Amino acid sequence: MLRRFIYFDHYAALDPEWANAPLLREHTDHCLDMLRELLMCRADTTLITYHWRKGFSGPVPDFSTRVSSIRTTLRKDRADSYSKFVEIPKMS
């Protein structure tokens, strides 16, 4: 769904019925919001450090760190600060 909306011109030419679907924009907004919520709820703030290693031309990431995440209250406050009420018209 999101890919089709991002490349709207291409997919609209292939499937005009899809391009004229009622609530297409609202459906796309819903998909994006679900992804946003998932990312915020699973936020990983772990710091990945890099180390110089023999045999490598540049620093190498060290993924052996402990995983941490943002406190739930901070995520909710931030989400609330970006939220807004949008009235969706009723389908007839």
SELUM-442511 format. One line per field, with one value per atom (N, C-alpha, C, O): residue number from 1; residue in one letter; atom name; x, y, z. Coordinates in steps of 0.2 Angstrom, whole numbers, plus 5000, padded with zeros to 4 digits. Example, Ala and Ser with C-alpha at 12.3 -4.5 7.8 and 13.67 -1.06 7.14 Angstrom:
2
num <- [1, 1, 1, 1, 2, 2, 2, 2] $
residu <- [A, A, A, A, S, S, S, S] $
atome <- [N, CA, C, O, N, CA, C, O] $
east <- [5066, 5062, 5066, 5071, 5064, 5068, 5064, 5067] $
north <- [4972, 4978, 4984, 4983, 4989, 4995, 5000, 5006] $
up <- [5039, 5039, 5039, 5042, 5035, 5036, 5039, 5040] $
END
This chain:
92
num <- [1, 1, 1, 1, 2, 2, 2, 2, 3, 3, 3, 3, 4, 4, 4, 4, 5, 5, 5, 5, 6, 6, 6, 6, 7, 7, 7, 7, 8, 8, 8, 8, 9, 9, 9, 9, 10, 10, 10, 10, 11, 11, 11, 11, 12, 12, 12, 12, 13, 13, 13, 13, 14, 14, 14, 14, 15, 15, 15, 15, 16, 16, 16, 16, 17, 17, 17, 17, 18, 18, 18, 18, 19, 19, 19, 19, 20, 20, 20, 20, 21, 21, 21, 21, 22, 22, 22, 22, 23, 23, 23, 23, 24, 24, 24, 24, 25, 25, 25, 25, 26, 26, 26, 26, 27, 27, 27, 27, 28, 28, 28, 28, 29, 29, 29, 29, 30, 30, 30, 30, 31, 31, 31, 31, 32, 32, 32, 32, 33, 33, 33, 33, 34, 34, 34, 34, 35, 35, 35, 35, 36, 36, 36, 36, 37, 37, 37, 37, 38, 38, 38, 38, 39, 39, 39, 39, 40, 40, 40, 40, 41, 41, 41, 41, 42, 42, 42, 42, 43, 43, 43, 43, 44, 44, 44, 44, 45, 45, 45, 45, 46, 46, 46, 46, 47, 47, 47, 47, 48, 48, 48, 48, 49, 49, 49, 49, 50, 50, 50, 50, 51, 51, 51, 51, 52, 52, 52, 52, 53, 53, 53, 53, 54, 54, 54, 54, 55, 55, 55, 55, 56, 56, 56, 56, 57, 57, 57, 57, 58, 58, 58, 58, 59, 59, 59, 59, 60, 60, 60, 60, 61, 61, 61, 61, 62, 62, 62, 62, 63, 63, 63, 63, 64, 64, 64, 64, 65, 65, 65, 65, 66, 66, 66, 66, 67, 67, 67, 67, 68, 68, 68, 68, 69, 69, 69, 69, 70, 70, 70, 70, 71, 71, 71, 71, 72, 72, 72, 72, 73, 73, 73, 73, 74, 74, 74, 74, 75, 75, 75, 75, 76, 76, 76, 76, 77, 77, 77, 77, 78, 78, 78, 78, 79, 79, 79, 79, 80, 80, 80, 80, 81, 81, 81, 81, 82, 82, 82, 82, 83, 83, 83, 83, 84, 84, 84, 84, 85, 85, 85, 85, 86, 86, 86, 86, 87, 87, 87, 87, 88, 88, 88, 88, 89, 89, 89, 89, 90, 90, 90, 90, 91, 91, 91, 91, 92, 92, 92, 92] $
residu <- [M, M, M, M, L, L, L, L, R, R, R, R, R, R, R, R, F, F, F, F, I, I, I, I, Y, Y, Y, Y, F, F, F, F, D, D, D, D, H, H, H, H, Y, Y, Y, Y, A, A, A, A, A, A, A, A, L, L, L, L, D, D, D, D, P, P, P, P, E, E, E, E, W, W, W, W, A, A, A, A, N, N, N, N, A, A, A, A, P, P, P, P, L, L, L, L, L, L, L, L, R, R, R, R, E, E, E, E, H, H, H, H, T, T, T, T, D, D, D, D, H, H, H, H, C, C, C, C, L, L, L, L, D, D, D, D, M, M, M, M, L, L, L, L, R, R, R, R, E, E, E, E, L, L, L, L, L, L, L, L, M, M, M, M, C, C, C, C, R, R, R, R, A, A, A, A, D, D, D, D, T, T, T, T, T, T, T, T, L, L, L, L, I, I, I, I, T, T, T, T, Y, Y, Y, Y, H, H, H, H, W, W, W, W, R, R, R, R, K, K, K, K, G, G, G, G, F, F, F, F, S, S, S, S, G, G, G, G, P, P, P, P, V, V, V, V, P, P, P, P, D, D, D, D, F, F, F, F, S, S, S, S, T, T, T, T, R, R, R, R, V, V, V, V, S, S, S, S, S, S, S, S, I, I, I, I, R, R, R, R, T, T, T, T, T, T, T, T, L, L, L, L, R, R, R, R, K, K, K, K, D, D, D, D, R, R, R, R, A, A, A, A, D, D, D, D, S, S, S, S, Y, Y, Y, Y, S, S, S, S, K, K, K, K, F, F, F, F, V, V, V, V, E, E, E, E, I, I, I, I, P, P, P, P, K, K, K, K, M, M, M, M, S, S, S, S] $
atome <- [N, CA, C, O, N, CA, C, O, N, CA, C, O, N, CA, C, O, N, CA, C, O, N, CA, C, O, N, CA, C, O, N, CA, C, O, N, CA, C, O, N, CA, C, O, N, CA, C, O, N, CA, C, O, N, CA, C, O, N, CA, C, O, N, CA, C, O, N, CA, C, O, N, CA, C, O, N, CA, C, O, N, CA, C, O, N, CA, C, O, N, CA, C, O, N, CA, C, O, N, CA, C, O, N, CA, C, O, N, CA, C, O, N, CA, C, O, N, CA, C, O, N, CA, C, O, N, CA, C, O, N, CA, C, O, N, CA, C, O, N, CA, C, O, N, CA, C, O, N, CA, C, O, N, CA, C, O, N, CA, C, O, N, CA, C, O, N, CA, C, O, N, CA, C, O, N, CA, C, O, N, CA, C, O, N, CA, C, O, N, CA, C, O, N, CA, C, O, N, CA, C, O, N, CA, C, O, N, CA, C, O, N, CA, C, O, N, CA, C, O, N, CA, C, O, N, CA, C, O, N, CA, C, O, N, CA, C, O, N, CA, C, O, N, CA, C, O, N, CA, C, O, N, CA, C, O, N, CA, C, O, N, CA, C, O, N, CA, C, O, N, CA, C, O, N, CA, C, O, N, CA, C, O, N, CA, C, O, N, CA, C, O, N, CA, C, O, N, CA, C, O, N, CA, C, O, N, CA, C, O, N, CA, C, O, N, CA, C, O, N, CA, C, O, N, CA, C, O, N, CA, C, O, N, CA, C, O, N, CA, C, O, N, CA, C, O, N, CA, C, O, N, CA, C, O, N, CA, C, O, N, CA, C, O, N, CA, C, O, N, CA, C, O, N, CA, C, O, N, CA, C, O, N, CA, C, O, N, CA, C, O, N, CA, C, O, N, CA, C, O, N, CA, C, O, N, CA, C, O, N, CA, C, O] $
east <- [5004, 5000, 5004, 5003, 5009, 5013, 5018, 5018, 5020, 5024, 5020, 5022, 5014, 5010, 5008, 5008, 5007, 5005, 5012, 5011, 5017, 5024, 5025, 5027, 5024, 5025, 5018, 5016, 5014, 5007, 5006, 5002, 5010, 5009, 5010, 5006, 5015, 5016, 5010, 5007, 5008, 5003, 4996, 4991, 4995, 4988, 4987, 4982, 4993, 4992, 4991, 4987, 4993, 4992, 4985, 4982, 4983, 4977, 4973, 4973, 4969, 4965, 4960, 4959, 4957, 4952, 4955, 4952, 4961, 4964, 4966, 4965, 4968, 4970, 4964, 4965, 4958, 4952, 4948, 4942, 4951, 4947, 4946, 4950, 4940, 4938, 4943, 4944, 4944, 4948, 4955, 4958, 4958, 4965, 4970, 4974, 4969, 4974, 4973, 4978, 4967, 4966, 4969, 4972, 4968, 4971, 4979, 4982, 4982, 4989, 4991, 4996, 4988, 4990, 4989, 4993, 4984, 4983, 4989, 4992, 4991, 4997, 5003, 5007, 5005, 5010, 5010, 5015, 5004, 5004, 5005, 5008, 5003, 5004, 5012, 5014, 5015, 5022, 5026, 5030, 5023, 5026, 5025, 5030, 5019, 5018, 5022, 5025, 5023, 5028, 5035, 5038, 5037, 5044, 5045, 5050, 5040, 5040, 5040, 5043, 5036, 5035, 5041, 5042, 5045, 5050, 5057, 5062, 5057, 5063, 5069, 5068, 5074, 5080, 5085, 5088, 5087, 5092, 5099, 5103, 5100, 5107, 5112, 5112, 5118, 5123, 5128, 5130, 5129, 5133, 5140, 5141, 5145, 5152, 5156, 5154, 5161, 5165, 5172, 5174, 5176, 5182, 5187, 5185, 5193, 5198, 5200, 5202, 5200, 5202, 5208, 5208, 5212, 5217, 5214, 5209, 5216, 5214, 5208, 5206, 5206, 5200, 5203, 5207, 5200, 5202, 5199, 5201, 5194, 5191, 5188, 5188, 5185, 5182, 5176, 5173, 5175, 5170, 5165, 5167, 5159, 5154, 5154, 5155, 5153, 5153, 5146, 5143, 5142, 5135, 5134, 5129, 5140, 5139, 5137, 5139, 5133, 5131, 5124, 5121, 5123, 5116, 5111, 5112, 5105, 5100, 5096, 5095, 5094, 5090, 5085, 5085, 5080, 5074, 5072, 5073, 5068, 5066, 5060, 5056, 5060, 5054, 5048, 5047, 5043, 5036, 5033, 5030, 5034, 5031, 5034, 5030, 5040, 5043, 5040, 5039, 5040, 5037, 5030, 5028, 5026, 5019, 5018, 5014, 5022, 5022, 5024, 5021, 5029, 5031, 5025, 5024, 5022, 5017, 5011, 5008, 5009, 5004, 5005, 5001, 5012, 5013, 5013, 5012, 5013, 5012, 5005, 5004, 5001, 4995, 4990, 4990, 4985, 4980, 4973, 4974, 4968, 4961, 4960, 4960, 4958, 4956, 4950, 4949, 4945, 4938, 4938, 4939, 4936, 4936, 4929, 4924, 4927, 4920, 4917, 4921, 4911, 4908, 4907, 4905, 4907, 4906, 4899, 4895, 4897, 4890, 4888, 4882] $
north <- [4994, 5000, 5006, 5011, 5007, 5013, 5014, 5019, 5008, 5009, 5011, 5015, 5009, 5011, 5018, 5022, 5021, 5028, 5032, 5037, 5030, 5034, 5034, 5040, 5029, 5029, 5030, 5026, 5034, 5035, 5035, 5032, 5039, 5040, 5034, 5032, 5030, 5023, 5019, 5016, 5018, 5013, 5015, 5011, 5022, 5025, 5023, 5022, 5023, 5021, 5014, 5012, 5010, 5003, 5001, 4996, 5004, 5002, 5009, 5011, 5012, 5018, 5017, 5022, 5011, 5010, 5011, 5014, 5008, 5009, 5017, 5019, 5020, 5027, 5032, 5037, 5029, 5033, 5030, 5032, 5026, 5023, 5028, 5032, 5028, 5032, 5031, 5025, 5036, 5036, 5033, 5030, 5034, 5031, 5035, 5032, 5041, 5045, 5043, 5042, 5042, 5041, 5034, 5033, 5029, 5022, 5023, 5019, 5027, 5027, 5031, 5029, 5036, 5039, 5034, 5034, 5030, 5025, 5020, 5018, 5018, 5013, 5016, 5013, 5023, 5026, 5027, 5026, 5028, 5029, 5023, 5023, 5017, 5011, 5009, 5007, 5011, 5010, 5015, 5013, 5021, 5026, 5023, 5024, 5021, 5018, 5012, 5012, 5008, 5002, 5004, 5002, 5009, 5011, 5015, 5014, 5019, 5022, 5017, 5018, 5012, 5007, 5003, 5000, 5002, 4997, 5001, 4999, 5008, 5012, 5009, 5007, 5009, 5006, 5012, 5014, 5014, 5019, 5017, 5021, 5011, 5008, 5011, 5012, 5013, 5017, 5011, 5007, 5012, 5007, 5011, 5016, 5008, 5011, 5007, 5002, 5011, 5008, 5007, 5012, 5002, 5001, 5000, 4997, 5002, 5000, 4993, 4991, 4989, 4982, 4981, 4984, 4977, 4975, 4971, 4967, 4973, 4969, 4973, 4971, 4978, 4982, 4989, 4992, 4992, 4999, 5005, 5010, 5003, 5008, 5005, 4999, 5009, 5007, 5002, 5002, 4997, 4992, 4992, 4993, 4992, 4993, 4987, 4981, 4988, 4983, 4982, 4986, 4977, 4976, 4972, 4970, 4971, 4967, 4971, 4970, 4976, 4981, 4979, 4975, 4981, 4979, 4984, 4989, 4981, 4984, 4988, 4986, 4995, 4999, 5002, 5002, 5005, 5008, 5014, 5015, 5018, 5025, 5023, 5018, 5027, 5025, 5027, 5031, 5023, 5023, 5030, 5032, 5033, 5040, 5045, 5049, 5044, 5049, 5048, 5053, 5042, 5041, 5043, 5046, 5042, 5044, 5051, 5054, 5055, 5062, 5065, 5070, 5062, 5064, 5063, 5067, 5057, 5055, 5060, 5062, 5061, 5066, 5073, 5076, 5075, 5082, 5082, 5088, 5077, 5077, 5075, 5076, 5073, 5070, 5076, 5082, 5075, 5080, 5076, 5070, 5079, 5076, 5077, 5083, 5072, 5072, 5069, 5063, 5073, 5070, 5066, 5069, 5060, 5056, 5056, 5054, 5058, 5057, 5050, 5046, 5050, 5043, 5041, 5045, 5034, 5031, 5031, 5029, 5032, 5032, 5025, 5024] $
up <- [5000, 5000, 5000, 4996, 5005, 5005, 4999, 4996, 4996, 4990, 4984, 4980, 4984, 4978, 4979, 4974, 4985, 4986, 4985, 4982, 4987, 4986, 4978, 4976, 4975, 4967, 4964, 4959, 4966, 4964, 4957, 4954, 4953, 4946, 4942, 4938, 4944, 4941, 4942, 4937, 4948, 4950, 4948, 4946, 4948, 4945, 4938, 4936, 4934, 4927, 4926, 4922, 4931, 4930, 4933, 4930, 4938, 4941, 4943, 4949, 4938, 4939, 4944, 4948, 4945, 4950, 4957, 4962, 4958, 4965, 4966, 4972, 4961, 4962, 4963, 4967, 4962, 4963, 4969, 4970, 4973, 4978, 4984, 4985, 4986, 4992, 4998, 4999, 5001, 5007, 5006, 5011, 5000, 4999, 5003, 5006, 5004, 5008, 5015, 5019, 5018, 5025, 5026, 5031, 5021, 5022, 5023, 5027, 5018, 5018, 5025, 5028, 5027, 5033, 5039, 5044, 5039, 5044, 5044, 5049, 5038, 5038, 5040, 5044, 5039, 5041, 5049, 5052, 5051, 5059, 5062, 5068, 5059, 5062, 5063, 5068, 5057, 5057, 5062, 5066, 5063, 5068, 5075, 5079, 5076, 5083, 5084, 5090, 5080, 5081, 5082, 5087, 5078, 5079, 5086, 5089, 5088, 5094, 5100, 5105, 5100, 5105, 5106, 5111, 5100, 5100, 5100, 5098, 5101, 5101, 5104, 5110, 5101, 5104, 5104, 5099, 5110, 5110, 5112, 5115, 5111, 5112, 5108, 5102, 5111, 5108, 5105, 5109, 5099, 5095, 5095, 5091, 5098, 5097, 5092, 5089, 5089, 5084, 5087, 5091, 5084, 5087, 5081, 5076, 5081, 5076, 5077, 5083, 5072, 5072, 5067, 5061, 5068, 5064, 5058, 5059, 5052, 5046, 5043, 5037, 5046, 5043, 5041, 5045, 5036, 5034, 5038, 5037, 5041, 5045, 5052, 5053, 5056, 5062, 5061, 5056, 5065, 5065, 5071, 5076, 5069, 5074, 5079, 5077, 5086, 5091, 5093, 5097, 5091, 5092, 5099, 5100, 5103, 5109, 5115, 5121, 5114, 5119, 5122, 5118, 5128, 5131, 5127, 5126, 5126, 5123, 5128, 5134, 5126, 5130, 5126, 5120, 5129, 5126, 5130, 5136, 5126, 5129, 5134, 5133, 5139, 5144, 5141, 5137, 5142, 5139, 5140, 5135, 5146, 5147, 5142, 5140, 5141, 5136, 5129, 5126, 5127, 5120, 5120, 5115, 5125, 5125, 5124, 5121, 5128, 5128, 5121, 5119, 5119, 5112, 5107, 5103, 5107, 5102, 5103, 5098, 5109, 5110, 5108, 5105, 5108, 5106, 5098, 5095, 5094, 5087, 5085, 5079, 5089, 5087, 5086, 5089, 5081, 5080, 5078, 5076, 5079, 5078, 5071, 5068, 5067, 5060, 5059, 5061, 5057, 5056, 5049, 5044, 5049, 5043, 5041, 5045, 5035, 5032, 5032, 5031, 5034, 5034, 5027, 5022, 5026, 5019, 5018, 5022, 5012, 5010, 5007, 5005] $
END
